[in-house]
Amino acid sequence: MNNCEKFRPMLVGLLDRELDPQESAEVNEHLMRCSACREEYERLRETSGKLEAVAFEEPSDEVLRRLWRNPFSRISRIGGILLVIAGYAALIGFALFEFFTSGEEGFWIRVPVAAIAIGFLILLLLVILERVKTYGKDPYREIER
């Protein structure tokens, strides 16, 4: 029975022909002597045969394009992006609130942090506004990437 613990993990490797010849010979020799492992190997072979019979058809490129252009898919993507941005904004806002309301940091630390935060927000808003403004005029919008 102690040998079974050594050989059971190797049964799938034998089934998938992933073992080297020496390991395959050892496992086959053990299967000839051990009925419990032989039964488990037969169950694994049966299950593997059933899984091989299942065929998955991959969707065509046209189906994938239609799914990508689906309004629900587009709304989901936009909603996800907005939720992520709102979450980051909330976390940054909370961190800044805690930073400025706690009395532990000095004035000379708060001013540069505030400048960095305000500058980042201004740049972020400018990028978003520019992207929204050029979205309708984008000549490459219809080109597949």
C-alpha positions, 0 to 999 in steps of 0.5 A: 500500500505504501507503493501506491502513494508513490505511484498514484500521482504518476497515473495521469502522467502514464495516461498522458504519455508524459513519463519517461520509459523507466517510469512507465515501466515501473508504473505498469509493473505496479499496475500488474500487481495492485488491483486498487491502482489498476481500478483507479487507472481504468477510471482515469482512462474512462474519464479521459476518453469522455473528455476527449469526446467533448468538442469545443467549437471556437467562435469565428472572428465575426462572432467575436467582433459582434460581441465586442461591438455589442452595446451591452459589452461596451456599457460594461467596459465603460462602467467598469472603467468608471468604477475603477476610476471612482474607486481610485479617486475615493481612495486618494481623496480619503488618503489626502483627507487623513493626511491633511486633517491629522496634525502629525505632519508639518506644513512643509510636508503638506504643501508639496504633497498637495501640489503633487496631488493637485497637479496629478488631478489637473493632468488626469482631467486634461487627458480625459477631456482631450480624449473625449474631445478627439474621440469623435474626430479619431480617423483611426477609430474604425481600424481594427487593432 
